[in-house]
Amino acid sequence: MNVQVLSKHQIWAILCTILLIVLAAAGCSQGESAANPAPSAVEVVEVQQKDVPIYGEWIGTLDGLVNADIKAQVSGYLLKQAYTEGSLVRKGQLLFEIDPRPFQASLDQARGQLAQATGGLAQAKAQLVQSEAQLAAAEANQHKAQLDEDRYIPLARQQAITQQDLDNATQSNLAAKAQVQAAKAGVETAKAQTQAANAAVVAATAAVATAQLNLDFTRLTSPIDGIAGTAQQQVGALVSPASGAVTTVSTVDPIKANFTVSEQEYLDFNRRFPTQAKREAETGRLPLEMILADGTSYPQTGKFFFADRQVSQTTGAIRIAGLFPNPGNILRPGQYGRIRTSTRTHEGALLVPQRAVTELQGSYQVAVVDGENKISIRTVKVGERTGRMWIIDEGLKPGERVVAEGVQKVGPGITVKPMPFADGAAGQAKGR
């Protein structure tokens, strides 16, 4: 048998040929994998259809239901502060006291003048009684003189008495009549003096009442139950009616929340409820919710209180007030919160997660997965947002599947591997 020995060059040629065959086989395998990539896994959710309450939300400012400014009604120095700032005070509770001594002296003086006027009235009444008695006596004397004159006239005609006797009787009667007129004038004078004395008593009584009122004004009391604010004046300060409030007391249970709605929202509400009875019924049943500054929801629901009389010409909004229970006085005037309530119900709304919708140059698109798990990009018309969901007005049908997670990995015509949206149940549960 003949054995042919291969040279080194022949061996290297054989090895290179084998290496090229291996590399070509590997390249073909990689090409086939690139031409047929594995479908991308995406999370999809079905388009839901249901009635959805539409919520309105506005920025609200809390204020006391009643804010009573405590001001001085008389001038004087503050002697003491009788309350703790920020504490609950009751109606009639003393807050500040002004030095009462000048007002007590004025009251004592007014009472003395009243006593003097009362004495003058008693004296005038006694003088009136005396004048009336003198009038009665004068009238009695005149009556007797008249009788004498009437009796003497026929006797004088019969010459039973002298003419001198008749003349004397006539003169006596005339004198008695003059005394009656004088007594009547005395009575009228006494009546006038009595009226003047009575007016003096009335004036003195009013002066006493004014002095007593001014003395009472030295005690600054709370006109309402509420929370008393910071003292704006300190003990020893001179206060007067021209001074500002020394403090403010606010009723905070319930507490008032003021917020503004746009004129369009106001008109839409009145259009849907055109009569006063319907509007009152609707506002009466609407619960108001409040989200506090730390993002937590206030546990108590509020109710509609009133709408302002006018729309602001500068903002085009109308002021609305709601009332919230405030047990424990936790909420205070000046706080901010977001006020929200369901303004209407969108019947048969189509819902998708907000993250399934992408915005591109003012238009909105969703990635729809068909029955063959292929992607089509569809332009949609969106409506209101409700929680973490978005209402789709046009472009989708109930039951269609849209990509909610992995939108950035898909394109038109691409085949995907759909998986349930992990956050779909939670998102729909919170879709308020």
Stockholm file with secondary structure:
# STOCKHOLM 1.0

chainA/1-432         MNVQVLSKHQIWAILCTILLIVLAAAGCSQGESAANPAPSAVEVVEVQQKDVPIYGEWIGTLDGLVNADIKAQVSGYLLKQAYTEGSLVRKGQLLFEIDPRPFQASLDQARGQLAQATGGLAQAKAQLVQSEAQLAAAEANQHKAQLDEDRYIPLARQQAITQQDLDNATQSNLAAKAQVQAAKAGVETAKAQTQAANAAVVAATAAVATAQLNLDFTRLTSPIDGIAGTAQQQVGALVSPASGAVTTVSTVDPIKANFTVSEQEYLDFNRRFPTQAKREAETGRLPLEMILADGTSYPQTGKFFFADRQVSQTTGAIRIAGLFPNPGNILRPGQYGRIRTSTRTHEGALLVPQRAVTELQGSYQVAVVDGENKISIRTVKVGERTGRMWIIDEGLKPGERVVAEGVQKVGPGITVKPMPFADGAAGQAKGR
#=GR chainA/1-432 SS CCCCCCCHHHHHHHHHHHHHHHHHHHHHHHHHHHHSCCCEEEEEEECEEEEEEEEEEEEEEEEEEEEEEECCSSCEEEEEECSCTTSEECTTCEEEEECCHHHHHHHHHHHHHHHHHHHHHHHHHHHHHHHHHHHHHHHHHHHHHHHHHHHHHHHHHTTSSCHHHHHHHHHHHHHHHHHHHHHHHHHHHHHHHHHHHHHHHHHHHHHHHHHHHHHHTTEEECSSSEEECCCSSCTTCEECTTSCCSEEEEEEEEEEEEEEEEHHHHHHHHHHSCSHHHHHHHHHHCCBEEEETTSCBCSSCBEEEEEEEEECTTTCEEEEEEEECCGGGCSCTTCEEEEEEEEEEEEEEEEEEGGGCEEETTEEEEEEECTTSBEEEEEEEEEEEETTEEEEEESCCTTCEEEEECGGGCCTTCBEEEEECTTHHHHHHTCC
#=GC SS_cons         CCCCCCCHHHHHHHHHHHHHHHHHHHHHHHHHHHHSCCCEEEEEEECEEEEEEEEEEEEEEEEEEEEEEECCSSCEEEEEECSCTTSEECTTCEEEEECCHHHHHHHHHHHHHHHHHHHHHHHHHHHHHHHHHHHHHHHHHHHHHHHHHHHHHHHHHTTSSCHHHHHHHHHHHHHHHHHHHHHHHHHHHHHHHHHHHHHHHHHHHHHHHHHHHHHHTTEEECSSSEEECCCSSCTTCEECTTSCCSEEEEEEEEEEEEEEEEHHHHHHHHHHSCSHHHHHHHHHHCCBEEEETTSCBCSSCBEEEEEEEEECTTTCEEEEEEEECCGGGCSCTTCEEEEEEEEEEEEEEEEEEGGGCEEETTEEEEEEECTTSBEEEEEEEEEEEETTEEEEEESCCTTCEEEEECGGGCCTTCBEEEEECTTHHHHHHTCC
//
